[in-house]
Amino acid sequence: MEPSSKRLVLALCSASGFIDYLGYGVIVPLLPIYATTLGASEVDLTLIFSSYAIVHLASSLPFGYFSDRYGRRPFIISGILLLSASFAVFPLARSIPVLIFLRAIQGLAASLMWSSLSALVADIYTSERGEKIGLFNAFTASGSVVGPAFGGTLAEVSFPLPFIAVATVSLTLGCYMAFRLRTLVVRVPSTPPLSAIRKVLSVRNVLFLFIAEVAISSLYGAMEPLLPCYLSGRVAMSMAEIGLAISVSSLSFTVLQPFIGRLSDYYGRRTFIIPGFIILAASTALIPIASNTIQVYLVLCLTGAASAIAFTPITPLVLDSLDEASLKNYGLTSSIFGIAWSSGYATAPITGGLVAAYLGISKLFLFQAAMLAAVGLLSTKILHEPKQYYDNTFS
């Protein structure tokens, strides 16, 4: 059977990522409430949520490695079907161990999908890689924006309803992909896993961009748990105002990504990564200076926009660098950078909380700003712009 068209593959990958993010957005506000009704303690809640992250991190590299060997399609389809099954069972769970198990299954499903989704987009696009990956990222990220409101609204009608809805949509998409998604299998030469990881990390730009991605995710990992209380106390913002400010930041980040990706295809990745980190550092330093609601909105909007400028070209530049080195380990590389994002996001609340507790939250933002500025300045010396590769053989 002929491979599916590029547009169909991009649409199906984006829809899969959107549903995964949508499901995550549904889980975050509803699962703690449901678990509490089953008698969950704070420790139990920690175990429920950490089980997802632990399984996700532990399985990401193996799935990425095997998706390079055996193709993306089986991993994406099995991942979304497994996600559907876990959501279908959630309303039936009646104990804390079952909830922990189901979250672990969701972490496994996420690893299956994300080991291959962005890698498949990279397989089929080269000359438009920045634009298409930007579109993919923007569409998938919008699921996390829609998810909490979607889940909360349906839960008001019936608590199991949002879980059943996500399970149904996932199952429908998975079955559709099983029949319609056909892709060219770009098999990577057999290499032992550790050797493959060393080869990827030895490619110019890759290790530094890994650190750059950790820096961005650390910013958000520290901001999300600490910023609301800070804004409530210092600026006297209401919960609704704080929620709107965070939404404004997320919206600017999401909307700008396709445009930045497209521009980076024409003008180079470094052109945006370097100023993106410098502007992000400046906007982060402005957060503790903002003294009223309007200033907070403006600063967080700038932060979201700067994040898009810095973050969007990272993945295309990594892929361009792999192409220059004649490596096609896109799945393994996607998993490595997924670990980069998760690592920064998971550790920053702890380290950020300690800095804020001993030095104050204003110092935390200044520390984050200094780290981001350092990445931006080092980018001018370290980052190399590879030559572009064009491949129009896919139809």
C-alpha positions in Angstrom: 0.0 0.0 0.0 1.2 3.5 -0.8 2.4 5.7 2.0 -0.1 8.3 3.3 0.3 11.9 2.1 2.4 14.2 4.1 -0.5 16.3 5.1 -2.5 13.3 6.4 0.5 12.0 8.4 1.0 15.5 9.9 -2.7 15.7 10.8 -2.8 12.3 12.4 0.4 12.9 14.4 -1.0 16.3 15.6 -4.3 14.7 16.5 -2.6 12.0 18.5 -0.5 14.5 20.4 -3.5 16.7 21.0 -5.5 13.8 22.5 -2.6 12.9 24.8 -2.3 16.5 26.0 -6.1 16.7 26.3 -6.2 13.6 28.4 -3.4 15.0 30.6 -5.3 18.2 31.0 -8.4 16.3 32.0 -6.5 14.2 34.6 -4.7 17.0 36.4 -7.7 18.8 38.0 -10.1 15.8 38.3 -7.9 12.9 39.5 -6.9 14.4 42.8 -10.5 15.0 43.7 -11.5 11.5 42.7 -8.6 9.9 44.5 -9.4 11.8 47.7 -13.0 10.4 47.7 -11.3 7.0 47.7 -9.3 8.0 50.8 -6.0 9.0 49.2 -3.5 10.8 51.4 -1.0 13.4 50.1 1.6 10.6 49.8 -0.9 8.5 47.8 -1.5 11.5 45.4 2.3 11.8 45.0 2.6 8.1 44.1 -0.4 8.4 41.6 1.2 11.3 39.7 4.8 10.2 40.0 4.0 6.7 38.6 3.3 8.3 35.2 6.6 10.2 35.2 8.7 7.3 36.4 7.3 4.8 33.7 7.4 7.5 31.0 11.1 8.3 31.7 12.1 4.7 32.1 10.6 3.5 28.8 11.3 6.5 26.6 14.7 5.6 25.4 14.0 1.9 24.6 10.9 2.9 22.6 12.8 5.6 20.8 15.5 3.2 19.9 13.1 0.5 18.7 11.0 3.0 16.7 14.2 3.8 14.7 14.7 0.0 14.0 11.1 -1.1 13.3 9.2 2.0 12.2 7.0 4.6 13.8 3.5 3.3 13.0 3.2 0.4 15.4 4.4 2.5 18.4 2.0 5.4 17.7 -1.1 3.2 17.1 -0.4 0.9 20.1 0.2 3.9 22.3 -3.1 5.7 21.5 -5.0 2.4 21.9 -3.4 1.8 25.2 -4.3 5.4 26.2 -7.9 4.7 25.3 -8.0 1.6 27.4 -6.6 3.3 30.5 -9.1 6.1 30.3 -12.0 3.7 29.8 -11.1 1.9 33.0 -10.5 5.0 35.1 -14.2 5.5 36.2 -14.2 1.8 37.3 -11.2 2.2 39.6 -12.1 1.8 43.3 -8.7 1.7 45.0 -5.5 3.7 45.2 -3.3 0.9 43.8 -5.5 0.7 40.7 -5.2 4.4 40.1 -1.4 4.2 40.5 -1.4 1.3 38.0 -3.6 3.2 35.5 -1.3 6.3 35.6 1.7 4.0 35.0 -0.1 2.6 32.0 -0.7 6.1 30.7 3.0 6.9 31.1 3.7 3.8 29.1 1.2 4.9 26.4 2.8 8.4 26.3 6.2 6.9 25.8 5.0 4.7 22.9 3.5 7.7 21.1 6.1 10.3 21.8 9.0 8.1 20.8 7.6 8.3 17.3 5.3 11.2 16.7 7.8 14.0 16.2 10.2 11.5 14.7 7.6 10.7 12.0 7.1 14.4 11.3 10.9 14.7 10.9 11.0 11.6 8.6 8.7 13.2 6.0 9.6 16.9 6.2 13.1 18.4 5.7 12.8 21.6 3.7 9.8 22.7 5.7 10.8 21.1 8.9 10.7 24.1 11.2 7.2 25.2 10.1 5.7 21.7 10.3 7.2 20.9 13.7 6.0 24.3 14.9 2.5 23.4 13.7 2.7 20.0 15.3 3.9 21.4 18.6 1.3 24.2 18.6 -1.6 21.9 17.9 -0.6 19.3 20.4 0.1 21.9 23.1 -3.4 23.3 22.6 -4.8 20.0 24.1 -3.4 21.0 27.5 -5.1 24.4 27.2 -8.5 22.8 26.3 -8.2 19.8 28.6 -8.9 21.3 32.1 -12.0 23.2 30.9 -13.2 20.3 28.8 -12.8 17.8 31.7 -14.3 20.2 34.3 -17.4 21.0 32.2 -18.2 17.4 31.4 -17.5 16.3 35.0 -20.3 18.7 36.1 -22.7 16.6 34.0 -21.3 13.2 35.1 -17.9 12.5 36.6 -17.0 9.5 34.3 -18.0 11.5 31.2 -14.7 13.2 30.4 -12.8 9.9 30.8 -15.2 8.1 28.5 -15.0 11.0 26.0 -11.2 10.8 25.8 -11.3 7.0 25.6 -13.8 7.1 22.8 -11.9 9.7 20.8 -8.6 7.9 21.3 -10.1 4.6 20.2 -11.7 6.1 17.1 -8.4 7.8 16.1 -6.4 4.6 16.8 -8.7 2.5 14.6 -8.7 5.1 11.9 -4.9 5.2 11.9 -4.7 1.4 11.8 -6.5 1.4 8.5 -5.3 4.7 6.9 -1.8 5.5 8.3 0.9 4.1 6.0 4.4 5.4 6.2 7.8 4.7 4.7 9.9 2.8 7.1 13.3 4.5 7.4 15.3 1.8 9.2 18.4 2.9 11.1 21.4 0.6 10.9 21.6 -1.8 13.9 23.7 -0.3 16.6 23.9 -1.2 20.3 21.7 1.1 22.4 24.4 2.8 24.4 26.5 3.2 21.3 23.6 4.8 19.5 23.0 7.2 22.4 26.7 8.2 22.4 26.6 8.8 18.7 23.6 11.1 19.0 25.0 13.1 21.9 28.4 13.5 20.1 26.8 15.3 17.2 27.6 19.0 17.2 24.8 21.1 18.8 22.9 18.2 20.3 24.3 18.1 23.9 24.2 21.9 24.2 20.6 22.0 22.9 19.8 19.3 25.4 21.0 21.7 28.2 19.1 24.5 26.6 15.8 22.6 26.6 16.4 21.7 30.3 16.8 25.4 31.0 13.5 26.3 29.4 11.6 23.5 31.1 13.2 24.4 34.4 11.7 27.9 34.1 8.2 26.5 33.7 8.7 23.8 36.3 9.6 26.4 38.9 7.0 29.0 37.8 3.9 26.8 37.8 3.8 25.8 41.5 5.3 29.1 42.8 4.0 31.9 40.6 0.3 31.8 41.6 0.9 32.3 45.3 3.5 35.0 44.5 1.1 36.9 42.3 -1.7 36.5 44.8 0.4 37.9 47.7 2.5 40.6 46.0 0.2 41.9 43.3 -3.1 40.9 45.1 -4.4 39.2 41.9 -7.5 37.0 42.2 -7.5 33.4 41.1 -9.4 34.3 37.9 -6.8 37.0 37.1 -3.9 34.6 37.8 -5.5 31.9 35.6 -6.0 34.5 32.8 -2.4 35.6 33.1 -1.1 32.0 32.7 -3.5 31.4 29.8 -2.2 34.6 28.1 1.4 33.3 28.4 0.4 29.8 27.1 -1.5 31.3 24.2 1.3 33.5 23.0 3.7 30.5 23.3 1.3 28.2 21.3 0.2 30.7 18.6 3.7 31.9 17.7 5.3 28.5 17.2 4.3 27.8 13.6 5.4 31.3 12.5 8.7 31.0 14.3 9.2 27.6 12.8 8.5 28.8 9.3 10.8 31.8 9.6 13.6 29.6 11.0 13.3 27.5 7.8 14.3 30.6 5.8 16.6 32.5 8.1 18.3 29.8 10.2 17.7 28.4 13.6 20.4 30.3 15.5 18.8 33.6 14.3 15.9 32.9 16.6 17.4 30.7 19.4 20.0 33.3 20.5 17.7 36.4 20.8 14.9 34.1 22.1 17.0 33.1 25.2 18.1 36.7 25.7 14.5 38.1 25.6 13.3 35.2 27.8 16.0 36.0 30.3 14.9 39.7 30.3 11.2 38.9 30.7 11.9 36.4 33.5 13.9 39.1 35.4 10.9 41.5 35.0 8.5 39.1 36.7 9.4 40.2 40.3 9.3 43.9 39.1 5.7 43.8 37.8 3.6 45.6 40.4 0.1 45.5 39.0 -2.2 43.2 37.0 -1.6 44.8 33.6 2.2 44.6 34.0 1.9 41.0 34.9 -0.1 40.2 31.8 2.4 42.0 29.6 5.4 40.3 31.2 3.9 36.8 31.0 2.8 37.4 27.4 6.4 38.4 26.6 7.7 35.4 28.4 5.4 33.0 26.4 6.4 34.7 23.1 10.1 34.6 24.0 9.8 30.9 24.9 8.3 30.2 21.5 11.2 32.1 19.8 13.8 30.2 21.8 12.2 26.8 21.9 10.6 26.2 18.5 13.9 26.1 16.4 15.6 23.7 18.9 14.1 20.4 17.5 14.6 21.4 13.8 18.2 22.3 14.6 18.8 19.0 16.3 17.4 17.2 13.3 19.4 19.2 10.9 22.5 18.4 12.9 21.7 14.7 12.8 21.3 14.9 9.0 24.6 16.6 8.6 26.2 13.8 10.6 24.3 11.2 8.4 22.4 9.9 11.4 18.7 9.1 11.2 18.1 8.2 14.9 15.1 10.6 15.1 13.1 8.4 17.5 16.0 7.9 19.9 16.7 11.6 19.7 13.1 12.6 20.4 13.1 10.4 23.4 16.4 11.9 24.7 14.9 15.4 24.4 11.7 14.3 26.0 13.8 13.3 29.0 15.5 16.7 28.9 12.1 18.4 29.1 10.8 16.1 31.8 14.0 16.3 33.9 13.9 20.1 34.0 10.2 20.1 34.6 10.4 17.5 37.4 13.4 18.8 39.3 12.7 22.5 39.1 9.9 22.6 41.6 12.2 21.1 44.3 15.3 23.2 43.5 13.2 26.3 42.9 11.3 25.8 46.1 14.5 25.6 48.1 15.9 28.7 46.5 12.6 30.6 47.1 12.5 29.4 50.7 16.0 30.5 51.6 16.6 33.5 49.3 13.1 34.6 48.3 11.1 34.1 45.1 12.5 37.3 43.5 16.0 35.9 43.8 14.7 32.7 42.2 13.5 34.5 39.1 16.8 36.4 38.9 18.7 33.1 39.1 16.5 31.7 36.3 17.1 34.8 34.2 20.9 34.5 34.6 20.8 30.9 33.6 18.7 31.6 30.5 21.0 34.6 29.6 24.0 32.3 29.9 22.5 29.8 27.5 21.8 32.7 25.0 25.3 34.1 25.2 26.9 30.6 24.9 24.7 29.9 21.9 26.6 32.6 20.0 29.8 30.6 20.4 28.7 27.0 20.4 25.8 26.6 18.0 26.5 25.7 14.5 24.1 26.2 11.6 24.2 23.0 9.5 23.5 23.1 5.8 19.9 22.3 4.9 18.9 19.0 3.5 16.0 18.7 1.0 14.2 15.5 0.2 11.1 15.6 -1.9 10.8 11.9 -2.6 7.9 11.3 -0.2 4.5 11.5 -1.7 
